[in-house]
């Protein structure tokens, strides 16, 4: 399982509609209020401003940046591929485990890849004048590294080019380091809007960096659509959405953690600072299959470095989805009990 959210593949496997699956593999904000896009046919027919000036102004105000420090892409994954191509240095140090597309992008750009196991040895340093990639909060376990500034200082001392992915930062109002781009010219921040703003179908991602770096990044004309801009603009301006999302997230994350803990299926549940929870079980493949039979899709984690499919990830969802998961885990426990009695 290389990515979450492949509901189409797994729905086909069990012969149901994708809409029937509860997708715990997808780490998108579960709070999804309707938006009135109010777009006319004329709006769609016109070309958008290819420089997205008004939209970049909105983002700049939202994130306390300058417009010339922002480059927009057709999703954060596109941003990663474009960024890796633009960087001329060859030695890339990936603090793993991390989002799998980073390694793919490095391979495509013909980089030399070196991996640092940040879980066991986060203080290991890259070589001088290399490229560092670090995700904070991390994936797949959702750890927020509050010592990142200390690591940053060490990487800067080594004259590294630094890429920090903050795509999961917004759920818990964690501190960003994006303002450091004003102090260090070789710092890039990868930013996904789809996770927190609940719009995976709206393809907008961004790179924040020094204006000279931004100018070097290349994208096709009109690489994001009028629909993308209209939807995300409303989300960014909606303070009630932001406040409600964070309130609900806190409650629902605690609820999901309790369900996983009380189920007694897991020997380890990793404390998370974002909207997904990583847990270790003895029978991950079986649990995945049994939950899928009950139309619940979870994330197997063998595609992440150093993890096996006994590590499972559960995205935070709403109360109804959590109750479905709770019942499914109870049924699985009952099955195990019956089997042990037979044996």
Helices and strands as residue ranges (DSSP letters): H 7-14, G 18-20, E 22-23, H 41-45, H 53-63, G 67-69, E 70-73, H 76-86, E 91-96, H 101-108, E 112-117, H 118-121, E 131-135, H 148-157, E 161-165, G 170-172, G 178-182, E 187-192, E 205-208, H 211-216, H 226-237, H 239-263, E 266-269, E 276-281, H 284-293, E 296-297, E 299-300, E 311-315, H 319-342
